[in-house]
């Protein structure tokens, strides 16, 4: 028997129940917990000032983050206002994120990043949000924070791998290399293209700072090198090093590195020609007392060539960023070779002459270099990076000349001029003209190097050399700015 009764119609959902279902579905769709769970509104406010003062920091942003859990927690940020205040709002699911694990960071140009733990929020106010006040005093970045003078120059054991071979090589050139060899390659009578080509090309091989190049310059200068090629080598030796050129291309940009290479070569030759025209190719008077001439009974050409070659090899290896194990592996055979040559290839008088020249160079350089670098390092530790703010967006010739003068008076260990220039371009917004002028003078000139150089060539030659180099670098920076325009970091492309 069939049941012919119609099925009872199901009642429609009530409006309130339907709304709850839709709200739950919406919250699940966006990954939020249902109403009444552990989600909490959070408001963070405060003032960002420079550490140790009440001066507001007027640019940058404040971030709320969960360190080590960037894949699970999306950082919340808010800009810093012109009066130094900020207001940051967030909604936190306390079921998965402990508020005590969160941090507040201030990221401001020319200042170090400051990150502090989030204080315990008070109970929520009537509006349901917990309000926390976090005032941040950010320390200003200093010049030394980027230059890292005390870790990159003469006050480290690794610096000995460059300085000691440089002194020994300069002394060996003075004591053993015949004057005819220097005169034939770099002397006043040598073909100009050959002399300047050798002087500029030497910079590609050698990795020296503006102070370490002085012993080698003194060696060839005292053996009779012409004024022009000698000063061309003095500038190109530290400024045309292959490693910083490659580093410039990678860190700042290929056009920067290419223009730097061409500009250094042109400036080196131009400075050499200027020095030769003003002072003549010979040393003349007032250039410093010449050392005693080397003994006529000097070592054989074979011994001299091997000794100079091994010391040059040690200098190149010592300037590379290598582990101590690899450095020992590469330098131990060369050190053994130097020891054997000095014992078997040199007699007592020749070893005495080498020691004498090395001691003379040490007396010439170290009493000036160590105090000068210490003073510059201490000043850089207390000089804020904001002193360069006036160069921001300024590509004028005056700005390029000022940047060139600044680079000439500072001390930049190898490669640090690249990092410093990059920071000025990206953080401070410095124009490309002053940046290029700085990167042209920073490696080749320095106040300690110029003080040492004065004892070798005298005040007149020093002032002309430094002034001509800085002037040409400033002009090159202005020319580069006219051709380039505005710098855009590769990470923003």
C-alpha positions as CSV (number, residue, x, y, z in Angstrom):
1,X,0.0,0.0,0.0
2,X,1.4,3.3,-1.1
3,X,1.9,6.3,1.2
4,X,0.3,9.2,-0.6
5,X,0.9,11.8,2.1
6,X,3.1,14.7,1.0
7,X,6.3,15.2,3.0
8,X,6.3,17.9,5.7
9,X,8.0,21.0,4.5
10,X,11.2,21.9,6.4
11,X,11.2,25.3,8.1
12,X,13.4,28.1,6.7
13,X,16.4,29.1,8.8
14,X,15.8,32.0,11.1
15,X,17.5,35.3,10.1
16,X,19.7,35.4,13.2
17,X,20.9,31.8,12.7
18,X,21.6,32.5,9.0
19,X,23.7,35.5,9.9
20,X,25.8,33.5,12.4
21,X,26.4,30.8,9.8
22,X,27.5,33.4,7.2
23,X,29.8,35.2,9.7
24,X,31.4,32.0,10.7
25,X,32.0,31.0,7.1
26,X,33.4,34.4,6.3
27,X,35.8,34.3,9.2
28,X,37.0,30.8,8.3
29,X,37.4,31.9,4.7
30,X,39.9,34.6,5.7
31,X,41.7,32.5,8.3
32,X,40.3,34.4,11.4
33,X,39.2,32.8,14.6
34,X,35.5,32.9,15.5
35,X,34.2,35.8,17.4
36,X,34.9,35.5,21.1
37,X,38.3,33.7,20.6
38,X,41.7,35.1,21.5
39,X,42.0,37.8,18.8
40,X,43.0,41.2,20.4
41,X,43.2,44.7,19.0
42,X,46.5,46.4,19.7
43,X,47.5,50.1,19.4
44,X,51.1,51.1,19.7
45,X,52.1,54.7,19.8
46,X,55.1,56.8,20.9
47,X,57.9,59.1,19.9
48,X,61.1,58.3,18.0
49,X,64.0,60.5,19.0
50,X,67.8,60.4,18.6
51,X,69.4,58.6,21.5
52,X,70.6,60.8,24.3
53,X,68.6,63.8,23.1
54,X,65.0,65.1,22.6
55,X,65.5,65.8,18.9
56,X,62.8,63.9,17.0
57,X,63.7,61.6,14.1
58,X,61.5,62.7,11.2
59,X,61.9,59.9,8.7
60,X,61.6,56.2,8.7
61,X,59.1,53.6,9.9
62,X,58.2,51.6,13.0
63,X,57.6,47.8,12.7
64,X,55.8,45.3,14.8
65,X,57.3,41.8,14.2
66,X,57.7,38.4,15.6
67,X,61.4,37.5,15.3
68,X,62.1,34.2,13.7
69,X,58.5,33.6,12.6
70,X,58.3,35.8,9.5
71,X,56.6,33.0,7.6
72,X,53.7,32.9,10.2
73,X,53.4,36.5,11.2
74,X,53.1,39.4,8.7
75,X,55.0,42.4,9.9
76,X,52.9,45.5,10.6
77,X,54.5,48.9,10.0
78,X,53.6,52.5,10.3
79,X,55.5,55.7,9.1
80,X,57.2,58.1,11.5
81,X,55.6,61.5,11.3
82,X,57.4,64.8,10.9
83,X,57.2,65.5,14.6
84,X,58.8,62.1,15.4
85,X,55.5,60.4,16.5
86,X,54.0,57.2,15.2
87,X,50.7,55.2,15.5
88,X,50.6,51.6,14.7
89,X,47.5,49.4,14.9
90,X,47.3,45.6,14.6
91,X,44.9,42.7,15.4
92,X,46.8,39.8,17.1
93,X,45.5,36.3,17.5
94,X,46.9,35.6,21.0
95,X,46.0,31.9,20.6
96,X,49.0,31.5,18.3
97,X,51.1,34.6,19.0
98,X,52.3,35.5,22.5
99,X,52.4,39.2,22.8
100,X,55.6,39.0,24.9
101,X,57.4,37.5,21.9
102,X,56.7,40.5,19.7
103,X,59.2,43.4,19.2
104,X,58.9,47.0,18.0
105,X,61.7,48.2,15.7
106,X,62.6,51.7,14.5
107,X,64.2,51.8,11.0
108,X,65.4,55.3,10.2
109,X,67.9,56.6,7.6
110,X,71.4,57.4,9.0
111,X,70.5,55.7,12.3
112,X,71.1,52.2,13.6
113,X,68.1,49.8,13.7
114,X,66.7,49.7,17.2
115,X,64.5,46.7,18.2
116,X,62.9,46.4,21.7
117,X,60.6,43.8,23.2
118,X,56.9,44.8,23.3
119,X,55.9,45.8,26.8
120,X,53.0,43.9,28.4
121,X,49.8,45.5,27.1
122,X,47.3,46.7,29.7
123,X,43.7,45.5,29.8
124,X,41.7,46.5,26.8
125,X,39.9,49.9,27.0
126,X,36.2,50.5,26.4
127,X,36.7,50.3,22.7
128,X,38.2,46.8,22.9
129,X,41.8,47.8,22.0
130,X,44.9,47.7,24.2
131,X,47.0,50.8,24.0
132,X,50.8,50.6,24.5
133,X,53.2,53.5,24.6
134,X,56.7,52.7,23.3
135,X,59.2,55.6,23.0
136,X,62.3,54.7,21.0
137,X,65.7,56.5,21.2
138,X,67.6,55.4,18.1
139,X,71.4,55.9,18.0
140,X,72.7,57.8,15.0
141,X,74.9,55.8,12.6
142,X,78.5,57.0,12.5
143,X,81.1,57.1,9.8
144,X,83.1,54.4,11.6
145,X,80.0,52.2,11.6
146,X,80.5,51.8,7.8
147,X,84.3,52.4,7.5
148,X,85.1,50.0,10.3
149,X,88.6,51.5,10.6
150,X,89.6,49.7,13.7
151,X,88.8,46.3,12.2
152,X,90.1,46.8,8.7
153,X,93.5,48.6,8.9
154,X,96.8,48.5,10.7
155,X,95.4,47.5,14.1
156,X,94.8,43.8,13.1
157,X,97.0,40.8,12.6
158,X,95.6,40.4,9.1
159,X,97.0,43.8,8.1
160,X,100.5,42.5,8.6
161,X,100.0,40.2,5.6
162,X,99.9,43.4,3.5
163,X,102.1,45.8,5.3
164,X,105.1,43.6,6.0
165,X,105.5,42.5,2.4
166,X,105.0,46.1,1.2
167,X,107.9,47.3,3.5
168,X,110.2,44.4,2.5
169,X,109.4,44.9,-1.2
170,X,110.0,48.7,-1.1
171,X,113.3,48.2,0.8
172,X,114.4,45.4,-1.6
173,X,113.8,47.7,-4.6
174,X,115.8,50.5,-3.0
175,X,118.6,48.2,-1.9
176,X,118.9,45.7,-4.8
177,X,117.2,46.8,-8.0
178,X,119.7,48.5,-10.3
179,X,119.0,52.1,-11.1
180,X,119.2,51.2,-14.8
181,X,116.2,48.9,-14.5
182,X,114.0,51.6,-12.9
183,X,115.3,54.3,-15.3
184,X,114.6,52.1,-18.3
185,X,111.0,51.5,-17.3
186,X,109.9,54.6,-15.4
187,X,112.9,57.0,-15.8
188,X,112.8,60.5,-17.4
189,X,114.3,59.1,-20.6
190,X,111.9,56.1,-20.9
191,X,109.2,56.4,-23.6
192,X,106.2,58.2,-22.1
193,X,103.6,55.6,-23.2
194,X,105.7,52.8,-21.7
195,X,106.4,54.7,-18.4
196,X,102.8,55.8,-17.8
197,X,101.4,52.5,-19.0
198,X,103.6,50.6,-16.5
199,X,102.8,53.0,-13.7
200,X,99.0,52.8,-14.2
201,X,99.0,49.1,-14.9
202,X,100.8,48.3,-11.7
203,X,97.7,49.4,-9.8
204,X,95.6,46.6,-11.3
205,X,98.0,44.0,-9.8
206,X,98.7,45.6,-6.4
207,X,96.1,45.7,-3.6
208,X,97.3,48.6,-1.4
209,X,95.7,51.3,0.6
210,X,96.9,54.9,0.3
211,X,99.4,54.4,3.2
212,X,100.8,51.0,2.2
213,X,101.7,52.3,-1.3
214,X,104.1,54.9,0.1
215,X,106.9,52.4,0.8
216,X,106.8,51.2,-2.8
217,X,106.6,54.7,-4.1
218,X,109.6,55.7,-2.0
219,X,111.5,52.8,-3.4
220,X,111.1,53.6,-7.1
221,X,111.3,57.3,-6.4
222,X,114.7,57.0,-4.7
223,X,116.0,54.7,-7.4
224,X,115.4,57.4,-10.1
225,X,111.9,57.0,-11.4
226,X,110.6,60.0,-13.3
227,X,108.3,62.4,-11.5
228,X,105.3,61.9,-13.7
229,X,105.3,58.0,-13.8
230,X,106.1,57.9,-10.1
231,X,103.1,60.0,-9.1
232,X,100.9,58.3,-11.6
233,X,101.8,55.0,-9.8
234,X,101.3,56.6,-6.4
235,X,97.6,57.4,-7.2
236,X,96.8,54.4,-9.4
237,X,98.4,51.9,-7.0
238,X,95.5,52.0,-4.5
239,X,92.8,53.5,-6.7
240,X,92.9,51.0,-9.6
241,X,93.0,47.8,-7.7
242,X,91.1,45.1,-9.6
243,X,89.2,43.7,-6.5
244,X,87.6,47.1,-5.6
245,X,86.7,47.7,-9.2
246,X,84.8,44.4,-9.4
247,X,83.3,45.1,-6.0
248,X,82.1,48.5,-7.3
249,X,80.4,46.8,-10.3
250,X,78.6,44.3,-8.1
251,X,77.6,46.5,-5.2
252,X,76.9,49.9,-6.8
253,X,76.5,49.1,-10.5
254,X,78.3,48.3,-13.7
255,X,78.4,51.9,-15.0
256,X,79.9,53.1,-11.7
257,X,82.7,50.5,-11.9
258,X,83.5,51.1,-15.6
259,X,83.6,54.9,-15.2
260,X,85.7,54.5,-12.1
261,X,88.3,52.4,-14.0
262,X,88.5,54.9,-16.9
263,X,88.5,58.0,-14.6
264,X,91.3,56.6,-12.4
265,X,93.5,55.9,-15.4
266,X,92.9,59.3,-16.9
267,X,93.4,61.1,-13.6
268,X,96.6,59.2,-12.8
269,X,98.2,60.1,-16.2
270,X,97.0,63.8,-15.9
271,X,98.3,64.2,-12.4
272,X,101.7,62.7,-13.5
273,X,101.9,65.1,-16.5
274,X,101.0,68.1,-14.2
275,X,103.7,67.1,-11.7
276,X,106.3,66.6,-14.4
277,X,105.5,70.0,-16.0
278,X,105.7,71.9,-12.7
279,X,108.7,70.1,-11.1
280,X,110.5,68.4,-14.0
281,X,111.0,64.7,-14.5
282,X,114.1,64.6,-12.3
283,X,113.9,64.7,-8.5
284,X,115.5,68.1,-8.1
285,X,116.2,69.6,-4.7
286,X,114.1,69.4,-1.6
287,X,112.6,66.0,-2.3
288,X,114.1,64.3,0.8
289,X,117.5,63.0,1.4
290,X,118.5,60.0,-0.7
291,X,119.5,56.8,1.1
292,X,123.1,55.5,0.8
293,X,123.6,53.9,-2.6
294,X,123.4,50.1,-2.8
295,X,126.6,48.1,-2.8
296,X,128.2,47.7,-6.1
297,X,128.7,44.0,-5.2
298,X,124.9,43.4,-5.2
299,X,123.1,40.2,-5.6
300,X,122.8,38.6,-9.1
301,X,119.9,39.6,-11.3
302,X,118.4,36.2,-10.9
303,X,118.4,36.4,-7.1
304,X,117.0,40.0,-7.2
305,X,114.2,39.0,-9.7
306,X,113.3,36.0,-7.6
307,X,113.3,37.9,-4.3
308,X,111.2,40.8,-5.7
309,X,108.8,38.3,-7.4
310,X,108.3,36.3,-4.2
311,X,107.6,39.5,-2.2
312,X,105.2,40.8,-4.8
313,X,103.4,37.4,-4.7
314,X,103.2,37.6,-0.9
315,X,101.8,41.1,-1.2
316,X,99.1,40.1,-3.6
317,X,98.1,37.0,-1.6
318,X,98.2,39.0,1.6
319,X,95.7,41.5,0.3
320,X,93.1,38.8,-0.6
321,X,90.3,37.8,1.7
322,X,91.3,34.2,2.5
323,X,90.9,31.9,5.4
324,X,94.0,31.5,7.5
325,X,94.4,27.9,6.5
326,X,94.4,28.7,2.8
327,X,96.6,31.7,3.3
328,X,99.2,29.6,5.1
329,X,99.0,27.0,2.3
330,X,99.6,29.6,-0.4
331,X,102.3,31.7,1.4
332,X,104.4,29.0,3.2
333,X,106.3,28.0,0.1
334,X,107.0,31.7,-0.8
335,X,108.1,32.5,2.7
336,X,110.5,29.5,2.6
337,X,111.8,30.8,-0.7
338,X,112.4,34.3,0.7
339,X,114.2,32.8,3.7
340,X,116.5,30.6,1.4
341,X,117.2,33.5,-0.9
342,X,118.1,35.8,1.9
343,X,120.4,33.3,3.5
344,X,122.0,31.7,0.4
345,X,121.6,34.4,-2.2
346,X,122.6,37.4,-0.2
347,X,125.9,38.0,1.7
348,X,126.1,39.7,5.1
349,X,126.5,43.2,3.7
350,X,123.5,42.8,1.4
351,X,121.3,41.5,4.2
352,X,122.5,44.4,6.3
353,X,121.6,46.9,3.5
354,X,118.1,45.3,3.2
355,X,117.5,45.6,7.0
356,X,118.7,49.2,6.9
357,X,116.3,50.2,4.1
358,X,113.4,48.3,5.8
359,X,114.1,50.1,9.1
360,X,114.2,53.4,7.3
361,X,110.8,52.8,5.7
362,X,109.4,51.7,9.1
363,X,110.7,54.9,10.7
364,X,109.2,56.9,7.9
365,X,105.7,55.4,7.9
366,X,104.7,54.0,11.3
367,X,105.3,57.0,13.6
368,X,102.8,58.9,11.4
369,X,100.4,56.2,10.3
370,X,99.5,54.8,13.7
371,X,98.6,58.0,15.5
372,X,96.8,59.5,12.4
373,X,94.6,56.4,11.9
374,X,93.8,56.3,15.6
375,X,92.7,59.9,15.6
376,X,90.6,59.5,12.4
377,X,89.1,56.4,13.8
378,X,88.1,58.1,17.0
379,X,86.6,61.0,15.2
380,X,84.7,58.7,12.8
381,X,83.2,56.9,15.8
382,X,81.6,60.1,17.1
383,X,80.7,61.7,13.7
384,X,77.1,60.9,12.7
385,X,76.4,59.9,9.2
386,X,73.9,62.8,9.0
387,X,76.8,65.2,8.3
388,X,76.5,64.1,4.7
389,X,72.8,65.0,4.5
390,X,73.6,68.3,2.7
391,X,74.9,66.2,-0.3
392,X,71.5,64.5,-0.7
393,X,70.3,64.9,-4.2
394,X,73.0,67.5,-4.9
395,X,74.9,66.9,-8.1
396,X,76.5,70.3,-8.4
397,X,80.2,70.8,-9.1
398,X,80.7,72.3,-5.7
399,X,79.2,69.2,-4.0
400,X,81.5,67.0,-6.1
401,X,84.6,69.0,-5.2
402,X,83.6,68.9,-1.5
403,X,83.1,65.2,-1.6
404,X,86.5,64.7,-3.3
405,X,88.1,66.8,-0.5
406,X,86.3,64.8,2.1
407,X,87.6,61.5,0.6
408,X,91.1,62.9,0.4
409,X,91.2,63.7,4.1
410,X,89.6,60.5,5.5
411,X,91.2,57.1,5.7
412,X,89.5,54.3,3.8
413,X,90.9,50.7,4.1
414,X,90.6,48.6,1.0
415,X,87.0,48.0,-0.2
416,X,85.4,50.2,2.5
417,X,85.1,53.1,0.2
418,X,82.6,51.0,-1.9
419,X,80.4,50.1,1.1
420,X,80.6,53.7,2.4
421,X,79.6,55.1,-1.0
422,X,76.8,52.6,-1.4
423,X,75.4,53.7,2.0
424,X,75.5,57.3,1.0
425,X,73.6,56.6,-2.2
426,X,71.0,54.3,-0.8
427,X,70.5,55.6,2.8
428,X,71.3,59.3,2.5
429,X,70.3,59.8,-1.1
430,X,73.6,61.5,-2.0
431,X,73.9,62.5,-5.6
432,X,75.9,60.4,-8.0
433,X,78.3,63.2,-8.8
434,X,79.6,63.5,-5.2
435,X,79.5,59.7,-4.8
436,X,81.7,59.2,-7.8
437,X,84.1,62.0,-6.7
438,X,84.4,60.4,-3.3
439,X,85.1,56.9,-4.7
440,X,87.8,58.4,-6.9
441,X,89.8,60.1,-4.1
442,X,89.0,57.8,-1.1
443,X,91.3,55.0,-2.1
444,X,94.2,57.0,-3.6
445,X,94.4,59.8,-1.0
446,X,94.2,60.0,2.8
447,X,95.4,62.4,5.5
448,X,97.8,59.8,7.0
449,X,99.2,58.9,3.6
450,X,99.8,62.6,2.7
451,X,101.6,63.3,6.0
452,X,103.9,60.3,5.3
453,X,104.3,61.4,1.7
454,X,105.4,64.9,2.8
455,X,108.5,63.4,4.4
456,X,109.4,61.8,1.1
457,X,108.7,64.5,-1.5
458,X,108.3,67.7,0.5
459,X,105.4,70.1,1.0
460,X,105.2,71.7,-2.4
461,X,105.0,68.4,-4.4
462,X,102.5,67.1,-1.8
463,X,100.1,70.1,-2.1
464,X,100.2,70.1,-5.9
465,X,99.6,66.4,-6.1
466,X,96.7,66.3,-3.6
467,X,95.1,69.4,-5.0
468,X,95.3,68.3,-8.6
469,X,94.0,64.8,-7.8
470,X,91.0,66.2,-5.8
471,X,90.2,68.8,-8.4
472,X,90.2,66.3,-11.3
473,X,88.1,63.8,-9.2
474,X,85.6,66.5,-8.5
475,X,85.4,67.4,-12.2
476,X,85.0,63.7,-13.1
477,X,82.2,63.4,-10.6
478,X,80.3,66.3,-12.1
479,X,80.8,64.9,-15.6
480,X,79.4,61.5,-14.4
481,X,76.4,63.1,-12.8
482,X,75.6,64.9,-16.0
483,X,75.7,61.6,-17.9
484,X,74.0,59.4,-15.3
485,X,71.3,61.4,-13.5
486,X,69.7,59.8,-10.5
487,X,70.9,56.6,-8.8
488,X,68.5,53.7,-8.5
489,X,69.6,50.7,-6.4
490,X,69.5,47.4,-8.2
491,X,67.4,46.0,-5.4
492,X,64.6,48.4,-6.4
493,X,64.6,47.3,-10.1
